[in-house]
Amino acid sequence: MPEPSPVTTTALPALPPLSAQAETLIGLGVHEIAGLSAAEMRGFAKAAATTEADGDGGLLAVHPDRAPASALAPLLRRDDKPGFVVVDMPDVDLFTPLDTVAVPDGPLYVLSGVDRGDHMANWSPDEALPALTAQERTPLLLAEGIHWVLQQPAALERNHCFMTIGSRLRKPDGALDARTPAIWISNGTGRDGRERRNAPKAGWCWAGNRHTWLGFASATGRRVPGS
């Protein structure tokens, strides 16, 4: 296992207040994708913001069963270019939380302590997952990673992108598919197409491979108000 790399990027700005995050999602129509009213989303954000843990630095997320990655990725923007899912990941919404990742049952929840994991760049997903577990951190789901970039575009920058290894695909025999989801920036090569250069993309990497430009996004936990 490689030694953790030094952090080589500036600190990310703080996430907006949960009320502002709710307005961003409403403006993008995410509440409609999730089958929620704007009032429901605003009410949840208000309730979550009253708790000390969630009122500062939390990330508002819609359960991936309500707002899957395929619906969220096109809402991303970078250089006025929309996000997309790579063409060789048509089964993106079949990537579900690992058994060790506890996601609240409700349609909305808040993640705390979100981090891009730059210090784990050049680790493989197979190496990173047990390390995150030992640190009592939970890997982000792909949909959660998209939520993060929607609220904090600076979380995605060249040479400092991230994997979301909390989402994995199970094969019919129960084994994990070797693909692990990630969010990064297209170079406009191959099947992406030149018109997508600099666009944010949801794709995948092999679970055993290392990449110097991919960290491992994680959080300290997920919860709903009062839990």
N, C-alpha and C positions, 0 to 999 in steps of 0.2 A: 504494500500500500504506500503511495507517495506521501511525502510530507506535505502538510497544508501550505498552499502558496500564500505569500503576503498579499494583503489587500492593496490593489494598485489603482483603485478608482476612488473618486471623492464620495463622501457620504451622500446617500440619497435624501431628498427632501422629505419632510414629514407627510404622511398621508393627510388628505383633507378630513375635516370633521365628518362623522357618519351621516349627518344631515345633508352635507354637500355631496357625499358619495351617492346617497339615495337620489338626489336630483340628477346627477350624472347618469345613473342607470335609467331613470325615468325618461330623461331626454333622449336616450338611445333606444327606448322602447323595450328594455329588458324586462320590465314588469309585465308587459303584455306577452312576451315570450314565455314567461313563467306562470301566466294565468293569474296574476295578481293585479290589484288596483293600485293606482298611485298612492292612494290614502293608506293602504296596507303597508306599502314599502316605507312611506314616511313615518307611519306610526311605529314600525319596528325600529327604525333608525333612532327615533326619539327615545324609545324605551331602552335601547341598548346604550345610548349615550349617557344615560343617568347612572350607569354603573361605573365605578372608578376604573376598572380594568379595561372596559370597552370604550370609554370616553376619550381616550388619548392614544392614537396610533393604531386603532383596530381597522381591519379591512372587512367591509360589508360584502357578503357573498350570497349568491343564490344557489341553492342545492343543484348539483349537476343533473339530477333527474328532471328538474324544472327548466333549466337553461343549459343545454349541453354545449360542448365545445364547438360543435359545427355551427351553432347559431351565434355564438359569441365571437368567434375568431374574425368574421367579416366586419365587426364593429370596431376593431382596432384600426388605428391610423398612425402612419409615420410618413413624413414628407407628403402629406395629402394622399397617400396610397393606402387602400384598405388592406386589412389582414386577410389571411387565407390559410386553409389547411392543405398540406402537400397532397398531390394527386395519388400518391401511393399509400395513403392512409384513409381510404374510404370508410374504414371501420372505426374511425376515431371515437365515436360515441359508445362503442362497446368496451372502451377502456374504463374500468370502474375502480373504486378505491380498493387498495390492498386490504386484506383481512385485519391488518394491524392499524389501519387508519379509521378512526371513529369519526363519522360525520353525523351531525345532529339530524334528527328526522324531519324537522320543520323545513319550510321552503326558504327561510332566510336564517343566516347565522353570521357570526363575527369571528374572524381569525385574529389572534394576537401575536405580536412579536415576529412579523413577517421579515424574512431575511433572504437575500439572493444567494448566499453561500459562495461568494467569490473565493474564499479561502480554500474551497474544495475543488477549484478548477484543476483539471488534469486528473481527477479521480474518475473511476468508472461508476455507473449506478450500482453495480454489485458491491463495490467498496464503500460507496457513500451511504447506502441505506442503513447498514448496521452501525455506522459511526453516528448518524443522526439519532438513531434509536438510543444509543449509549448516552447521548447528550440530552435526552428527553425532549427531542424536537420531533415534529411530525412533518413528513414531506408534503409539499403542496400537490394538489390535484391539478390536472391540466386546466380545467375550467377556473379554478381558483387563481392560477397564474395569469390567465387572461383577464380576470377581474382586476388583479393587481395592476397590470399594464394599462387597463382602461382608466384606472383612478390615478396612476402614477406613471406616466409615459417614460419618465427618466429611468424607470427600473429596467428598461430594455435599451442597451447601448452596444455598439459594436465592440467586440472582444470581451464583453461582459454580459452575456446572455445566460439563460438558466434552464435547467431541466426540472420537470415536475413528475418525479418518480413515484408519487403517491397513487397515480393512475396506472393500472396495468391491465392487460388483456389475458384472460384465461383461455387456454386451449380446451377442446372437448375432453381431454384426459385429465384436466385439472392443473396441468403444468402452466407456468407463466410463459406467454409469448416473449421472445427476446427483445422486442421493441420497447423502448421507454420514451415517453413523450417529452418534448422540449419546446421552448419558444425562443426564436431567434430572428435574425434579420436576413432577408433574402439577398443574395448577390446577383439575382437575375439570370442565373445560369441553368442549364438543363431544362427540365420540364417546368420549372417556375416561370420561365419566359422573361425576356429582357424588360418588358413593361412592368414587371414586379420588382425590379431592383430597388432595394431599400425598404420594401414593404415588410411589415411584421408577419411572421409565419409560424404556424403550429406544425411541428413535424416530429420526427423520432430519431433516436440513435440506438445502437445495440447496447444491451445491458452490460456487456463486458468491455466496451471500448472507452477510452479516455479522450477528452477534448480540452485543450488548454483554454478555450474561450467560453466554456460552459460551467457555471456553478450549479448548486443544487438548492433550489428554493425550498424553504421550510418555515414553520411557524411553531410557536410554543403551545398553541392549542386552538380549539374551536368551541364556541358555546353560544347559547341564546340567552337573552336577559333572564336573570333569576335562576339560572342553572348553576 
